[in-house]
Amino acid sequence: MPEKVRIALDAMGGDHGPSVVIPGADVALRRHPELEFILFGEAAQIEPLLEKHPRVKAASRLVHTSVAVRMDDKPSAALRQGRRNSSMWLAIDAVKKGEANAAISAGNTGALMVMSKLNLRMMAGIDRPAIACQWPTLKGDAIVLDVGASIGADAEHLVHLAAMGSAMARVLLHIENPTVGLLNIGVEEVKGLEPVREASRRLREQPLPHMQYYGYVEADDIGKGTVDVVVTEGFAGNIALKAAEGTARQFSAYLRTQIRSRFLSWIGYFLARPAFRAVREKLDPAKSNGGVFLGLNGIVIKSHGGANAEGFAVAIDIGYDMVQQGLLAKIGQALGHDPGRAASAPLVEGAAS
């Protein structure tokens, strides 16, 4: 029988708060009945939703707090106003205390990052966290990081990203020795910034365990699925992510316009509906919702602020997999040291009762 996995949820985070978080938890519970939740947020808003979702109510403990981090708060302001008493901080703190195996929030990304780093601290040898995401490709999925945690990176940080990304690929993609590429402006060894070239040299000369270093990749290689893990610093990674999301929306808008403009296009669409449905399913953002904060002494997942219930459930699924597959231990193996406190270990029975 699978071990219980307890996840702390910032019920007030995101554009929709409890109205998405509670139904999302219900969807995730149907897939993983062994899940348990600690819900942090405004009891008056959460309790009526729990009555509509008795499965979540039975599997949850509610901790009331009237303080919530707003989506437009600056991280510094969120920290001053919500440290130690906001739903976001308390969810992260539950991981630190061992009451939960992972924390998930759809709230303010900057505030979540600052609070996570301050509360959980960094793993040994890691100075900055990274946000990693799953990226749909022609060959399946890839892991891309960093997609916006910090700007700039030296060679050592890029090597750490490679180690953490390969560990995440082992957990989510079930690839024992994933291929890893460094995002660059060309594949020639002489191209790119000095930190990227130095990181490439280190990865070739002293390859990390449980990964295969491929070399440089360009932006179009991400969608091709050339490698399993794409490593870049946060500024370029975030631009790549937003450009890909915008291109997908642009293509969808062009396609809708063309289909509506001609009768024969309508007929063609009707005949090709299964193919269009398959493409929409593959590119559905909800299917890969959940940016993982890597490098912390604990598991924190950032759900998209505008996610629906299904999308939030996917973020919970990712957190569940991170715990069950021992993400922190695998990152420690990739870095060549003990990752510290094993937040993925089974909880002491009754710790959150």
N, C-alpha and C positions, 0 to 999 in steps of 0.2 A: 504494500500500500504506500503511495507517495507520501513524503513528509509534508506536514502542514507548512504553508508559506503565508506569512502574515505581512501585509502591505499597508503602509501608512499613506492615507490619501488626504491631500489638501483639498477639501471639498469646496472651498470658496474660490479656487483658482480658475483662471480662464475667462472667456467671454460669457459663459453661461452658468458657471458655478455648479451648485448641487443638482440642477435640472439635467445636467449631462453626466456628472460624476456618479450619481447613484444609479441611474439606468445603465451606465457603462460598467459599473461594478457587477450589476446583475447579469449582463451579457458574459462577462469574464467568468463569473461563478458557474454558469452553465457549462463552460468549457473546462473549468478547473474546480471541481467541487471541494477540493481540499484547501482552497483559498480562505483566508480570514482577513478582515480589514479593521484598521483603526481610523475612524473618520474624525477629522478636525475641522470645526467650523461652527456657524451659527445654528444652534439647536432648533430654533423656531422655523428655519428654512429647511433643515434636513429631516426632522422627524416626520412631517407629513409625507415626504417622499419615501421614507423607510416603510411607512404603512402601506404604500402602494407596491413596494418591493420586499415582501416578507422574507425572501431568501437572503437578501442583503442584510436585513435587520437581524436575522438569526446568526449571521456570520460576522457581525460587526460590533465594535464598541465605539460609542460616540463620545468625543471629548469636546465640550462646548468652549468656544472662544468667539468673542464679538469683534476681534481684530482681524482684518484681511488686507493683504497687500494688493494695491490697485495695479492694473495693467500698465498705467502710465506713470507709476512712481519711479523716480530715480533710485537706483540701488542703495545709495547712501541714505536717502530719506526713508526707504522701506526698512533699512536696517535700524535706523533710529527709532522708528515708530512701531516696528513689528518684531524686534528681537526679543525672544523668549516668550512672546504671547500671541503671535499671529499664527494662523492656521498653517502657513507655509513653514515657519520656523519649527513649530511643534511636530510637524510631520517628519522633518529632517532629524529633529532631536530624538524621536522615537527610534530611529535607526542607530543613532549614537549610543543610546541607552540599552540597545539589544531587545527592545520591545517589538521591533518590526525588522523584517529582513530587507525591505526596500521602501523608498518614498517616491510618490508620484505626484506631480503638480502640473496643471495646465496654465499656471500663473506667469507672472513677469519673469522673463528669462534671466535678465541681469540680476534681479534680486535673488532668484533661486540659486544662481551660480555663486554669488557672494555669500549667501547664508550657508550653502552647502560647504564651501571651502572653509569658512570660519568655524563651523560647527564640527564637521567631520575630519577636517585637516587632510593634507595630501599624503599619499602613500610614500614610503621611503624612496628617495631618489627622484621623485616627480615634483617639479616646482609649480606647474600650472595644469589645471584640468583641461579637458577637451570635450567637445560635443561630437558624438559619433552618430551617424544615421544609416539606415538601410536605404539603398538606392536601386530601383529597378533597372535591370539591364537586359540586353538581348539574350543573355545566357542564364538569367535567373536574377540574383540580387548580389550587390556588393556592399561593403562597408566603406563609408567615406568619413574622414575626420582630418582636421578639425573643421566644423562648419559654422564657427562663430564664437567660440569661447574666448579667444584672445587674438590680438593682432601681432603678427611677426613671430618668428621662431628661429632659434639657432639650431645647429646640427644635432646637438644632444636631444633637444626637445623633439625634433623630427624622428629621431631614432626611437624615443619613448613612444611617440604616436604609432610608429610601426608595430612596436611590441603590443601596445594596448589594442590596436585595431585588429591584429592577428588573433589575439585572445577572444575578442568579441566575435570574429568570424567563426572561430571554433565553436562558440556557444550558440549563436543564432543560425549560422549557415551550415553547421555540422561538417566543417572541412578541417581535417586534422592538421594539414600543412598548407594553409592558404598562401596564394601568391600575393605579393605586396609591391606596389609601384609608387614612386614619388611623382606627384604632379609637377610638370615643368612646361616651359614654353617650346620644347622640342625634345627629341629623344637622343640627340647627340650629346656626348659626355661633356663637351665644352660649353654647352648652353646652360643658362639659369644663374640664379644668385649663388654666391659662394656658400651660404649655409646649406643649400640644397645639394650642391656638388660634394660638400664635405660629408653630409649625411649619406649620400649614395656611396661614397668611398668606404665609410665605416660599415655599411650594411653588406657591401661586397666582401670586405676583408674579414669582418667578424660577424657573420650572419647570426641572427637570433634564433633560439630554438622554436620549433613548431611553426616555421614560416619559410617561404622561398622568396628571396628578393628577385624581382623581375627586372627592375631598372626604372628609367623614366617613362612616364605615360603623359599623353596630352589630354586636354579636356574632352575631346570626342571619344577617347578610350573608356571613359567612365560608363557611358551608355552602351558601348560595345561589349562591356564585360571582359575587357582584356585582362584584368586582374581581379582578385577577390577583395583586395583592400587598397584603397587609394588614400595616400597620405599627403596632406598639405597644411599650411598654416591657416588660421581662422579667417583672415580677411579674404583670401582667394577662395577658400572653401565656401564661405557664405555667399560670395558673388556667384560661384558656380551653381550652388543650390537654388538661389533665387532666379538665376537665368534659366535653369532647367524648368522650374515651376512655371515661369512666365511663358516660356516657349510652348509648354504643354497646353496652357490655357489659350494661347494664341492659335495654335493648331486646331484646337477644339472649336474655337469661334469661327475660324475660316471654314471648317468642315460643315458646321451648322448652316452658315450662310450659303454655301454652295448647294447643300442638300435642299434647302428651302427655295432656291432660285429656279429650279427646273423640275418639271413633272417627272422626267426620266430619272433624275437624281433620286427622287422619292422612291421610285420603283427599285432602283439599284440599292438604296439603303434598306428597303424592306427585305430584299433577297440576301443582303449581306449582314443582317442584324446579328447573327451569332458571332461573326468576326468582330463587329464593332463592340459588342458586349464583352468579348474577351479582352480587347484592347483597353476598354474602360476599366475593367476589373484589374488589369495589370498596373495601370497608371493611377488607380485610386489612391490618393494620399493617405486615406484611412488605413490602408493595408500596411503602410510602413511608418505610421505615426508613432513617435516616441524617440526623442533624442536622448542618448545615454551619456551622462556625465562621467567620463572616465578619469582615473587618477586619484579618486577620493578613497578614503577608508570607509566605504559604504556605497550602496547602490542608490542612485538618484536618477529618475527618468523624467524628462520634460515632455509633456504632451503638448501638441499644438493648441494654442489658445482658442481657436475656433472649431476644435474637433467636435464631432457629434458623439453620441453614445457608443457607436461601433468603433469610432476612432479612438476614444478614450479606453475602450476595452482592449484594443490592440496594444496600447501603452502598458496596460496591466499585464497582458500576455508577455510582453518583452521583459518586464520586471520579474515575472514568474520564471521565465527561462533563465534569466541572469542568475537568479538564486539557485534554482534546481541544478544548473550546470556548473556552478561554482566559478562565476566570472572572476571574482577577486583573486582566488587561488591561481587561476589560469594566467591572469596578468602578472602575478608574482613570479610564476614559472617563466614567463616570457622575459621578464626583467632580470631573472636570475637571483631573486631573493624572496623571502617570506613576505607576503603582502600585509602582514600585521593582523589585526583583529579580523576574524573571519565572519563578516556580516552575513555570509551566505550559509553559515552553519545552522542546523535546526535550532529553533528557539527552545528555551527552557519551558516546559509545559506550565501554563498558567502565568507566564511573565506579564501578559497584558490583560489578565482578567481583573 
